[in-house]
Amino acid sequence: MSDYSDIIFLMAGMVLFSVLVNNTNRSFVRNTTMYVEAQVEYNAIAVGQSIIDEARTKAFDAASVGSGNRIGNPDVLLPAQIPSAFTAPADLGPEAGEIYPNFNDFDDFNGLTLTRNNGFGDFEISVSVFYVTEVNPRINAGARTSMKRMEVTISHDNLSNDVTLSYIKSYF
C-alpha cells in the first residue's frame, strides 16, 4: 500500500495493547496490596485476640482474687458485696507493683500499651477496660456493675484503619 494506513493501524494496536497492559498491571498491584493488607489484618486480629484470651483467664476483679468468703471457691464474693466491693471505675488498671504480664485480674489490662512484633513488623496495642450494663454493653457505665468490657485496639503501618476487638466479661 502506498498510504500510511498500515502504520496507523499498527500504532492504534500498540496504544490499545499498552492500555490493556497498564490496566492489567494496575490490577495486579491492587490485588497484591489487598492481599498484604488482609494478611496484616489477620495478624492484627490474632495479636489482639491473644491479649483478650490472656485477660479472659484472670479473675473478674481484684476484690474477688482469693479474698472471697465461700468455702471451695475463694474467688466468689457474697451477694451483698456485689458490685460495691469491685474496683472503682476511676481505679481500673493494675494495682501498685503489678506489671504486665503478671496481672491477676481482668481490669489490670486497662491502660496497657505494648508493641508486638512478628514477620509483618510492629503492631501497636492499646487496651481499655470499663464497666458496662446489660442494657447497653457498648457504652461506659461510669459506675460499678457486674460486667466489664475490654477494647483492644491494634494499629500497624500497613493498615488503613485500626483494628478494634472487644470482649465482655461478666462476674456471674
C-alpha positions as CSV (number, residue, x, y, z in Angstrom):
1,M,0.0,0.0,0.0
2,S,1.2,3.4,-0.8
3,D,-0.7,5.2,2.1
4,Y,0.1,5.1,5.7
5,S,-3.0,3.1,6.9
6,D,-1.0,0.1,7.9
7,I,1.2,2.2,10.1
8,I,-1.8,3.9,11.7
9,F,-3.4,0.6,12.4
10,L,-0.2,-0.7,13.9
11,M,0.1,2.4,16.1
12,A,-3.6,2.1,17.2
13,G,-3.0,-1.6,18.1
14,M,0.1,-0.6,20.1
15,V,-1.9,2.0,22.0
16,L,-4.7,-0.4,22.8
17,F,-2.2,-3.1,23.8
18,S,-0.4,-0.6,26.1
19,V,-3.7,0.4,27.7
20,L,-4.5,-3.2,28.3
21,V,-1.1,-4.0,29.8
22,N,-1.3,-0.9,32.0
23,N,-4.7,-1.9,33.4
24,T,-3.6,-5.4,34.0
25,N,-0.5,-4.2,35.9
26,R,-2.7,-1.9,38.0
27,S,-5.0,-4.9,38.8
28,F,-2.0,-7.0,39.9
29,V,-0.7,-4.2,42.1
30,R,-4.1,-3.6,43.7
31,N,-4.6,-7.3,44.3
32,T,-1.2,-7.7,45.9
33,T,-1.8,-4.6,48.1
34,M,-5.2,-6.0,49.2
35,Y,-3.6,-9.4,49.9
36,V,-0.9,-7.9,52.0
37,E,-3.4,-5.7,53.9
38,A,-5.6,-8.8,54.5
39,Q,-2.6,-10.7,55.9
40,V,-1.6,-7.8,58.2
41,E,-5.2,-7.5,59.3
42,Y,-5.4,-11.3,60.1
43,N,-2.2,-10.9,62.1
44,A,-3.6,-7.8,63.9
45,I,-6.7,-9.8,64.9
46,A,-4.6,-12.7,66.1
47,V,-2.4,-10.3,68.2
48,G,-5.4,-8.6,69.7
49,Q,-7.2,-11.9,70.4
50,S,-4.1,-13.2,72.3
51,I,-4.5,-10.2,74.7
52,I,-8.2,-11.0,75.1
53,D,-7.5,-14.7,75.7
54,E,-4.9,-13.8,78.3
55,A,-7.3,-11.5,80.1
56,R,-10.2,-14.0,80.0
57,T,-8.3,-16.3,82.3
58,K,-8.0,-13.7,85.0
59,A,-10.4,-13.1,87.9
60,F,-13.1,-10.5,87.3
61,D,-11.9,-8.0,89.9
62,A,-9.1,-7.5,92.4
63,A,-11.8,-7.8,95.1
64,S,-12.5,-11.4,94.1
65,V,-8.9,-12.6,93.8
66,G,-8.6,-15.2,96.6
67,S,-10.5,-13.0,99.1
68,G,-14.0,-14.4,98.8
69,N,-16.0,-15.9,101.7
70,R,-17.2,-19.1,100.1
71,I,-15.6,-22.4,101.0
72,G,-14.4,-24.2,98.0
73,N,-14.2,-21.2,95.7
74,P,-12.2,-18.4,97.2
75,D,-12.8,-16.1,94.2
76,V,-16.6,-15.8,94.8
77,L,-17.9,-12.8,96.7
78,L,-21.1,-12.7,98.8
79,P,-24.2,-11.3,97.0
80,A,-24.2,-8.3,99.4
81,Q,-20.7,-7.4,98.2
82,I,-21.7,-7.2,94.5
83,P,-21.0,-4.7,92.9
84,S,-19.9,-2.4,95.8
85,A,-16.7,-4.4,96.5
86,F,-15.5,-4.1,92.9
87,T,-12.8,-1.6,91.9
88,A,-14.0,1.9,91.5
89,P,-14.2,2.9,87.8
90,A,-11.5,5.6,88.2
91,D,-9.1,3.0,89.7
92,L,-9.4,0.4,86.9
93,G,-5.9,-0.8,85.9
94,P,-3.0,-2.5,87.6
95,E,-2.6,-2.3,91.3
96,A,0.6,-1.0,92.8
97,G,3.5,-3.3,91.9
98,E,1.7,-5.2,89.1
99,I,3.4,-5.2,85.8
100,Y,2.4,-6.9,82.6
101,P,2.3,-9.9,82.1
102,N,1.9,-10.6,85.8
103,F,-1.7,-9.3,86.1
104,N,-4.1,-11.1,88.4
105,D,-7.5,-9.7,87.4
106,F,-9.3,-8.6,84.2
107,D,-9.2,-4.8,84.7
108,D,-5.5,-4.7,85.2
109,F,-5.2,-4.6,81.5
110,N,-6.8,-1.1,81.4
111,G,-4.3,1.4,80.0
112,L,-2.0,-1.3,78.8
113,T,0.1,-0.3,75.7
114,L,2.6,-2.5,74.2
115,T,4.3,-3.4,70.9
116,R,4.3,-7.0,69.5
117,N,6.5,-7.9,66.6
118,N,6.1,-10.7,64.0
119,G,7.0,-11.2,60.4
120,F,4.9,-8.2,59.3
121,G,6.6,-5.7,61.7
122,D,5.4,-3.9,64.8
123,F,1.8,-4.0,66.0
124,E,0.9,-1.2,68.5
125,I,-1.6,-2.4,71.0
126,S,-3.7,-0.3,73.4
127,V,-6.3,-1.7,75.8
128,S,-9.1,-0.1,77.7
129,V,-11.4,-1.7,80.3
130,F,-14.6,-0.2,81.6
131,Y,-17.9,-1.1,83.3
132,V,-20.9,-1.7,81.1
133,T,-24.6,-2.6,81.7
134,E,-26.7,-5.3,80.2
135,V,-28.9,-2.7,78.7
136,N,-26.1,-1.0,76.7
137,P,-22.9,-3.0,76.7
138,R,-21.2,-0.7,74.3
139,I,-21.1,2.4,76.4
140,N,-19.1,3.1,79.6
141,A,-21.5,2.8,82.5
142,G,-19.3,5.1,84.7
143,A,-20.3,3.1,87.8
144,R,-19.6,-0.4,89.2
145,T,-21.6,-3.2,87.6
146,S,-21.2,-6.9,87.3
147,M,-19.9,-6.6,83.7
148,K,-16.7,-5.2,82.2
149,R,-15.9,-4.5,78.6
150,M,-12.4,-4.8,77.2
151,E,-11.5,-3.0,73.9
152,V,-8.2,-3.9,72.3
153,T,-7.1,-1.5,69.5
154,I,-4.3,-2.7,67.2
155,S,-2.5,-0.4,64.7
156,H,0.1,-1.1,62.1
157,D,1.7,1.0,59.3
158,N,0.2,-1.2,56.6
159,L,-3.4,-1.0,57.9
160,S,-5.6,1.8,56.6
161,N,-7.8,1.6,59.7
162,D,-7.0,0.4,63.2
163,V,-8.5,-3.0,64.2
164,T,-10.6,-2.9,67.4
165,L,-11.7,-6.1,69.2
166,S,-13.9,-6.2,72.2
167,Y,-14.8,-8.7,74.9
168,I,-17.4,-8.5,77.7
169,K,-16.7,-10.3,81.0
170,S,-19.4,-10.9,83.5
171,Y,-18.9,-11.6,87.1
172,F,-21.6,-14.2,87.1
